[in-house]
């Protein structure tokens, strides 16, 4: 029933203009007929719960039926989140200020919410700082995230009003990442995306580990021009190349020339311990993706996600033998392999 509702909702709410545009992108990559691609997209939506973004980003057009069935699609991701994450507790993750409050022990940085702070409090927060990060309290995908150099704004009251007008009401102390990660790309904080599931027995499984890397901007989100590479969850070594939203694969950073594959994440054991501990803080939300910055003093959380992205966990160059991650996750739903 849920699958049927998802299909009907998707059909009614589909952006057919974007779907056609994605079909044309696939046509350029494969030279297959656009009409054939559109028909195949619809088939994958019905059979696997895959949206046109799944079809394009996960390169379903290169996969056979058996391979496609191993991928966690948008529909299957919804199924997993619905089963493991109690919606009544999503607010701890959806509202960034609630996350920062609930997980304050894992932050090691100051922050201020302009929705509850006046101009004088904001001026006091800026005092002695060279830069800070600002963002909406309820944004995602890196939307509205900006690095502010405070020397560019001598009038802090004017900056306060600008941020309020832009809905960039969450201001955070700038996180200085570990030199080993700056060596890959220095202009963004290159965060780790660690995905966890709390089992029914209370234990925690780490199911996927990635690093997101900036590539020309100050954020590392793939949707904002960044890229993601796969990390070995036991050793902390980057074992698969970075992949961006345009389908490009990078073994070395395209701007800095620094090696990506083979780099080792510093203090990775501490990262996993922190995530394992934090995953139990809100036990009603069992399936989470944690964005972690690694500093010289240790790992800290940037944010948590109660609706983990499924595409970033199975980008094409990260999957052995064109096998997706659905076999990993369906066990938590009681579905036999």
N, C-alpha and C positions, 0 to 999 in steps of 0.2 A: 504493500500500500504506500509506504514512504517513497519507494522508488517511482511509483506511478505519479504521486503528487509532485515529486521533484521534476520528472520529465514534463508534466503539464505546466508547471510553474516556469520551467526553463523555456518551453516553447512560447508561452504567452509573453514572457518578459525578455525574449532574446533580442539583441541588437543585430538585426540582419545585415545592416550596412557594414558593421565591423566584421561579422562572420564572412561576408563576401570579400572584404579586404584581406582577411587572413587566408582565405582560400586562394586568393591571387598570389599571396606571398608563397604559399606552398607550390603553386603552379610555377613560379619563377625558380624555385629550388629543384623541382622534379620534372618539369615540363609535362606533367599530367594535365589532362583536361580539367578546367575549373569546375565544370558541371559534375564530373566524376568525383572530384574532391569534395564538393558540397554534399553529394549523396553519401559519400563515405563518412563525412563529419556527422551527418544525421544518424547513420547506422551506429556509429561509435557512441553517440549520445544515448540512443535507446539501449544498446547492448551493454555498454560499460559505464554509463553515467558520465561520459566525457564531454566537456564543453569544447567550443572551438579553440579556446586558449590551450586546453590540455592537448588537443589534436596538434596544434602548431608547436608549442613549447616542448612537449614531450616527444615530438616527431612520430606521432602515431602512423603517419603516412609511410614510414619506413619499417613498420612492425607487422608481423603476421598475427593471426587471431590469438594464438596461444601466448605470444609475447604481450599483446595488448591486455590480456586478462590478468597479467601480473602487476599492472600499474594501479596505484591509488589515484583515482580520478576525482573530479570535483564532487560527484554524487557519492562516491565511497568515502571521501573525506567528511562530507556532511554526516554520513551515517556513523562514522567513528566518533566525531565530536558530539553528536546527539546522544550516543550511548555512554560515553565516558565522562562528559563534562556537564554538570548540572547548571543549567542556564541561570539559576538564581544566584550563582556565585561568580558569574563572568565579570561583574563590575570591578572585582579586584584587579583585573587585567585590562579591561576596556578603558577605564579612566586611569590615565597615567599617574595622577596624583594619589589615587588610592593604591596603586601598585607601589609607588615610592614610599608610602606610609606603611603599608603592610609588610614590605620587604626591606625596611630601612636598615636592618642589620647587615645587608649585603651590598650596600651602595658606596659608602665611604666618600660621599660628596654632598655638598649643600645644594639646595634648590628652593625656589619660591614660586608660588602660584599667584599670578597677578589678579586673579578673580577674587582673591581674599586679601591681597596686600595692596596698600596704598602707595602713592608716589614716593613718600619718605622711606618706606620699607624697601622699595625697589632701589632707591639711591644708596641705601645702606648696604644692600646686597652687592651692588656694583663696586662699592668702595674697595680698592686694592686689587681688583681683578683686571686682567688684560683682555679676556675674552670669555664668552659663555655660549652655550647652545640654547636655542629657543625653539619651541614647537607647540602645536595645539595639544590640549590634554587628551583629546580623543581621536587623534589622527592615526593613520597607518601607512605603510609603504613609503615612509620617508617624506610624505606630503607636509609641507610647511616647516620642515626642519631647516634651520639656518644657523650658521656660525656668526656670531656678532663680535666684531673687534671694537671694544668699548672706546678706544681712542678716536674712532670715527664719529662718535656721538657725544660731544662735550656737554650737550644739554640732555641730561638724563630724564627730565620730565617729558621732553619731546619724544625720546625713545620709548618711554613708558606708554605714551599715547599711541605711538606707531604700532607697538606690539599688541596693544589692546585692540586697535582697529583691524589688525591682521589675524586676530584670534590666536596669536602666538603667546599664550598666557603662561606657559610653563617655561621657566628659565632655570637652567642647571649649570652648576660649576663645570667647566670644561674638563673632560677626562683626557689625561695624557697617557697614551698607550705605551706598552713596552717597546724598547728600541728595536727588538727583533721583528715586530709587526710594522713599525714605522719604516723599517728598511724595505719592506715590500711596497708600501705606498704610504707616504707621510701625511697627506692632506685630509684623510678621513680617519676616523677611529674604525679600524677593521675588526668588526665584532664576530664572535663565534656564534653560530646558531646550533644550540644543543637541544635535542628533542628527547623528552622523557615520557614514560608511561608508568603510573603507579599501578602495580598489579593488585588483584583482589586480596592477596595475602599481605599487602602493605609494603612489599618490596618495590624497588624502583629499577626499571630497565632504561638504559640509555639506548635509544633506537637509531639515532642518526646524528652525526657531527659534521658541521661545515664551517668554513670561514667565508665571510662576505668581505669583499675588498673593493674600495673605491677605485675609480678609473677616470679621473678628470674633475671630480666634484668633491664636496666636503661630506657627503654621505655615502654609505656603502650598499644601499639597497639596489637590487637588480633593476627594479622599476625606475630608478633614478640614475641609471648608467653604470651601476656597479656590476659585480660578478661574484660567483660563488664557486668554491672548490671543496672537494670532499676530504675529510680528515679521518684517519684511522682512529676508531673510538677507543682503542687500547693503548696505542703508542703516542698519539698526538701528532703524528706526521701527516702532512698533506700528501695524499697518495693519488689523487686524480686532479686533472687540470681545472682551472677556472673556466666558467661558461657564462656568457652574458645573454641579455634578452634578444639580441640579434642573431643568436646561434653561433657566435664566434667562440673558439676554444683557445685558451691561453696557458701555455706551460711556463712562460715568464711574463712579468707584468708588461703590458704594452707601452707604458710611459716610463717607468723606472728601469726596466730591463732586469729587475730582480727575479731570481728563480722562485716559482710558486711551488711546483711539485718538488718534494724532498725537504721543504722547510718544515721545521718542527715547532709546534706551539709551545711557548714557555709556560711552565707551571700548570701543565695540562691535568695532572692528577688533582691539583687543588680545584681546578674548574669542575671536574666531575664530582668531587666531594661536595662542593657548594651546590651544584644543581641537584644532586641526590638529596641533600638536606632540605633545600627549598621546595622540592617537589611535594613534600609532605605537609607543607604549611597550609595549603588549602586542599584537603583531601577530596573535596567534592569535584575538583577539577583535576582529573587524572592524566589527561593528555595535554602536554604543554610544550611550547618552544620557547627557549630562554636565549635572549641576546646578551652575550657576555663580552665585556671588554677586559683585556688582560693588561694590567699596569705593572710597573716594577714592584709595587708593594703587594700585588696579588690580583686575583680576578674580582670584578664587580659586575653587578647587573646593570644593563641599560633599560631593559624592559622584558616583560613576559607576554606570551601570546596564548590565549585560551583557544584560539582557532589557528593552529599551526598551518602554514602554507604547505601544500602537498607537492607542488611543482618543484620548489627549490630542493626538496629531499630526493628527487630522482631525475635530475637533469641528464640529458642523453650521455655525455661522456663519463658519467659516474656509475653507470649500471653495467654490471658484468653480464655478458651474453644477452643484452637487451632485456634484462629482467628487472621489473620495477619493485617497489617496496610493499605492495599489497600483501604478499605472503608473510611479511613481518607483522603487519598490523591486524590481519583478520583473526589471528589467534585470540586477540583480546575481545573479540566479538563472539567467540565460541564457534567460529567457522572452521571446519576441518581444512587442512592444507589441500 
